[in-house]
Amino acid sequence: MHHALAAFGIAIVLAETMEPVQADYGQELAAGFYIVGGFFIAEYLLRLIAAPAKPGHEHLAAWRARALWSVSPGGIFDLVCALPGVLFMTERSWASFFGFI
C-alpha cells in the first residue's frame, strides 16, 4: 500500500505539471494528493505512537522512545515523506515541488 501510494503521489505531481491535464482534472488531482498526503501523515503518526513497542525501547518511557524514534533516520525520513501532505494544506505550489523532490 505504501509503495502504491508513493507511486500514485508521484504520478499526481507529474500530471499537475501539464497545463491541459491540470485544467481538466485539477480538482481530481487535488483530491488524490489529499488522499496520498493524508496516508503519509497518518503513517508517520501511527509509527510515532507505536515507537515505544519497538524492540529495544521497552525499558524507555513512552515519550523518550517516541523522541528517539522521531530523530532516528527512519523517523526523519517518514517526516520528510509526510511533509508534502502537510504543505499541500497550506501552500499548494510548494507541496507539489517538495513532493516531486
Secondary structure by P-SEA (a helix, b strand, c coil): caaaaaaaaaaaaaaaacaaaaaacaaaaaaaaaaaaaaaaaaaaaaaaacccccccccccaaaaaaaaaacaaaaaaaaaaaaaaaaaccaaaaaaaaac
